[in-house]
Amino acid sequence: MSNLKRYYVVFSGEHRTLPLAELRAIVESEGIYYKELVNLDMVSIIESTEELPTYISRSALIKFLGEVVTIAESDTDLVSTIRNVGWEGMLGKDTIYTFDLIRIKEYSSWVDYTEMVNVFKSLGIGRFTYYTKINKSINQQVVTIDLVLSDGLAIIGRRLYSREHKVLSSRDPKYRPIYKPGTMKAIMSRVLVNLSRVSSRRREVYLDPFCGVGGLLIEACIMGLRYYGSDIDVRCVEGAITNLNYFGCIPSVTVADACKLPYRYADGVGTDPPYGRLSKVGNYKSIYELMECSINCLSDIIRKGGYLAIAQSKDVDLDDILVNAGFKLVEKHYNWVHGSLVRNIYVAVRL
């Protein structure tokens, strides 16, 4: 096993339960050792290997990840805690570094950013630059030192990863050549792909049987997965081909009924099927009937131990359908979309 390290993970506030669930799914899919040491408000401190930062870029809901340098259990001891760290051996005199204060909600509101900056500058370690200037005219690599405040703890660490939110949102439905109303945004699409626990390291196979115009497949492609998808609507499949090509992805999509899929095997499935009163269900009597037959079909395709991540309106309960089809429900996340749509995200494993 690689050397174990302590990491801090700062989650986005875009959902209450999904960020930690997504992190757990990523480490499980890639076979990375992982242990949660403490979970705070929007922050986790974990123990893992040197592999973790390599694969954390899969995430949609992690804002920052870094290696823990030290932890102060009382924010009143911050200055002495910072001064007692052997920064010279860690950064060196020629290192350009910056400092960022990440305050979760209103925790430790009395801790002042300017005061903390002055503490770091007084240490005489490397060459300090303000965080707001690191993207301006600095060609050399800059090390970011984070001070994370949550639940009375102060975590001081060296940042290893920052989410590129603009890059992710640049693949939102409105920026694709073919637009379809009601399509998931890129962030939630990526979350569903991650919850399906398909490994990019092993180049496993991901399937979306309700692919629409290809939003989830685009994320699977960019994450380095092998993927294919289908939809019963010919126009959607044509749109998915156009969108996948636009983002430099192979358009592995076909027209197919989700209850009569032409595939034999998938390591995992992440999908956003129709829901809502205006949804078209083809020859099926209801959304419930469509979900029942499609999940039964998927139970013959997903390998044993493989995962199904599926979104559906809270008015269509999939618990019994999943169990009867040979799945074990392991997670269920409540997801408010807008005033007239609340959906559940189910994560189930094939027994």
N, C-alpha and C positions, 0 to 999 in steps of 0.2 A: 504494500500500500504506500502511496506517496506520502510525504510529510503532512501531518495534520496541522491545520491552521484554524484560527478563529476569525470568522467573518461577520460583518454587520450587513444587514440587508434593509434598505429603506424602500418601503412599498408606496405605490401611488395610492391616492385616496379615491380611486374610481370605483371601488367595490369593497365591501366589508370582508368577505371570506375568500374571494377568488384569488387575490394575490399570493397568499400563503399556499393555497391549493395548487396554484400553477407552479410555484417553486418546488413543491414536493413532487409534482408530476415530472418536472424536468430532470431532477436528480434520479428519480426512479427509472425514467426511460433511458437515461444514459449510463445507468449502473454506477453512479458516483456515491461513495460513502458520505453520509450526511446525518448529523445529529443536532436537534434543536436544543440549545442551552437555555434560552429564555425568549419568550415572545412578549413584546411590549406593544404599545399602541402604534401601529403602522411600521414597526421595526422588529426584526428578529436578530438574535445573536446565535450563530450556528457554528458547529465544528464540521469541517469538510476537508477535502484534499486540494492539492494545487490544480486539479482539473476543473474545479468549480467555475472560476472566472471564464474559462474557455467556452463553456456551454451556457452561461447565464445570458448571453446575448439573444438566446431563443425567447426570452421572456418578453411579455408585453406590459406587465404590471409592476416590474421592479424598476425603481427610479435610479437607485445607486447601490453599489456593492463595493465593499472595501475590506481590507485586512485590519483587524482590531490591533491597535497599538497598546492602549490601556483603557481602563474603565474607572470612572469616579462614581462611587455610590452616593455621593452628595455633591450637588453642583456648587456648594460653598467651598469645596476643596479643589476647585478646578485649577487655579493658578499654580498651586504647589504640585498638583498631579502632572500638569504639563511640564513644569520645570524639572521634574524628576525623571523624565524620559531621556534616554540616551540618543538624542536627535542627531548628534554629529556622526555617529556610526551608521545611522539610518539614511540620512540625506546627503551629507558631505557639503563642503564649502562651495562647490561649483554648481550645485543643484538649484534650479529655479523652482520655487514652490509657491503655492498660494493657499489660502485658508477659506473654508466655507462653513458657515454655521447653519445647520439644518435643524430647525426647531419644529417639532411635531405639535400642531395645534398651538396651545398657549402654555405648554410646559416650560418651566423655568424662565418665565418672561423677563425676569430681572437680569439675566445674563446678556451682556451687551457685546455686540459684534465688534465695535471699534476697540473696546477694552481688550478683547481676546486677540485681535490683530496686533495690538501693541505688545501684548505678552509674547507672541511668537516672534515679532520683529526684534525684541530685546534679547532673544536667545542667541543671536548671531549665527544662525544656521542657514547656510546657502544664501540665495538672493530672492527676496520676497517680491511678489507682484500681486496686485489686487485681483480678486476673482473676476471682476467685471472686465478686466483687461487681457485675460488669457487668450482670447481669440483675435487679439489685435496686435499685429506686427511682432509676434513672438514665434520664431521658427524652431526654437529648441523645445524639447519635451518639458512639460510642467507637471510637477507632482502636486496633487491636491490633498491637503490635510483637512479632514472633516471633523467637526464637533457636532455630534448628533444628540439632541436632547429629547428624551421621551420618558414618561413615567418616573421621573425623579432620577434617572440614570443619565450620565454624560459619557458617551462613547467617543473616544478619540482614535482615529484610524487613518490609514492611507487608502484613498479611493482607487479602485481598480476598474470600475465600470460605471458609465452613465448612460441612461436611456436616451436614444436619439428620437425624441417624440415626433419631430417634424418629418423625419424620414419615414417613420411608421405611418403617420397620418397622411403622407403624400400618396398612399395607396388606398385611401378612403374611396367609397363608391363615386363621389362627385368628381374625382380626378381620373377615373378610368374611362376609356373610350366608349364603353357600353355601360349605361346606367340602368339599374332596375330599382324602383321604389321599394323601401322596406329592407334593403340589403344591409347586412351587418357591417359595421365599420371595421377597419383593419385591426384595431386593438382587440376587439372581442373575437374576431376571426382567428387571430393568432392564439388567443387563450384557448379556444376550442381545440385547435390543432395540438397544443401542448397537453391539454387534459387527456387526449387520446393516447398519450405516452408512446408515441412512435419515435424510435431512436434515429437521430441523424448520424451518430457515430457508426452505427451498423447499417445505415442506408436502408432502413425498414420501409415497408409499404403502407402508405396512408390512403384511405378511401373516403370520398364524400359522395354519397348516393343521391343527395339533393343539392347539387353543386351550384344551381342557379347560373349566374354569370361569372362564377369562378373565384370569388373572394377568398375562400378558405384554401383553395388550391394554390393561389398566388403565394399565400403565406407559407404553405408546405414547401413550395418550390424554393423560396428564398431561404428557408431554414435548412435546405439540403436534403430533404426527404425524397424518396421515390413516391410518386403519387398518381392517382387516377380518380376520375369522377364521372358522374352521369346525371342526367336530368331528363324527365319525361317531355319537357318542352323543347322543341327543336330550336326555337328562337333563343332560348337561354343557352343552349349548348353552343350555338353559333356565337353568341355574345361572350361566352367563356373562352372560346378559342381566340377571339379577337383580344380580349383582355390579357390572357396568358401570353400571347405573342407580344403584346405591348410591353410587358414587364420582363421580356427575355426568357420566358418559360416554355417548355414543351407542352403543347395543348393535348394532354392525354385525357380526352373527354369523349363521351359517346351518349347517344340518346338511348335511354332505358327506363323502364318502370322500376321504381325502388322496391317493388314487391317481386320482381322477376329479374333480378340482376344477373348479368352475364359473367360475373367474376367468381373465381374459385377461392381466392385467398386475400386476406389483408391482415397486417399486424395490428392495425387499429383504425377506428373510424371516428371522425369528428364531423358533425353535420348540423345544419340549420334548416330543418324541414319547414313546410308551410304551417302557419298557425294563424288564428284569427278568423272572424266570421266571413271575411271576404276572400279567404284562400280557396284556390281551386284544388279539388281533390280527384279530378278525373272521373273514373268509373266507380270510385269508392263512395260509400254512403256518408262517410264522415271522416274528419281528421283522425278520430280514434281508430277507426277501422284501417285507415292508411298506415298509422303508426304501428298497429298490431301486426299487420302482414309484413311491413318493411323490417321491423325489428326481428321478426321470426326468420326472415330471409337473411339478415345480417348474422344471425347466430350460426348459420352454416358456412359463413365466409370468414368471420374473424377467428383467428387462431385461439386455442385455449390459453387463457392468461392474458389475452389481448383486451384492450379497452374500447368502450364506446362512450363518446361524449356527445350529448344531443340536447338541443334547446327545444323547448316547447312551451306553449301558453300554460299558465298555472291552471287553466280551466280543463286541460286535458292531462289527466293523471297517468303517468307511465309506469308507476311502481309495479303494479301487478303484471303488466305486459312484459317488463324486463325480467322479472322473476320467472314467469311461465315460459319465457323463451330461453332460459338457461343462463341468465346473467345474475350477478350479485350486485346490488346497488351499494356503492361505496361512498358517494357524495351526492348532495343535492343542494344547489345554490339558488337562492331567490334573487332574481334580477329584474329590477324595475327599469323599464325602457322609457315609457312616457305614460301620461295619464290613463290611456285606454289599453295599455299593453304591459302586463307583468308576466314574465316567463320564468320557468325553472330550467336550470341547467343540470342535467343528470349525468353522472359518471358511473359507469357500471363495468364490471370485469366479466369476461366470458369464462364460465366454469367448465 
